[in-house]
Amino acid sequence: MKIKSGYILRSVAGNNIVIPVGEESIKFKGVMTLSGSGAYLWNILCQKDATEQELAAALCEKYDVDEAVALADVKAFVKAICEKGLFE
């Protein structure tokens, strides 16, 4: 999985906001707000392809969270991104 080009993550008033740019702004109306861990996952997926297991491992390393909890969080994040059509 990897995030489509045409979307940027910005911090606005302490919030992590995904904003469409260029042609994507015509297709995707609005913005998407991410938690701190969501922004962390977003940045990983903008840089490289990663599996759910790799993302969960990254959450475990950064946040010292249980693997099952991390994987459940990753699955919820991936579902939300899929529903918005933001993966390549």
C-alpha angles and dihedrals in degrees: 000000000000134000116254117249114252097064128095133189117225134176110231119179090336094311126114106230127185110211127188116230135190116355091351089067087066092053100039117049119197132007137279124228120214132195119235092267090045090054089049091053091044091055092050091050092048090057102043148351111275136177125229089254092053091049092049090050090051091052091049091052096046101038103026092234130153114271094236091052092047092050092049090050091048091050091052091048093048091048091053092048091047092051089054091048094236100138123093 
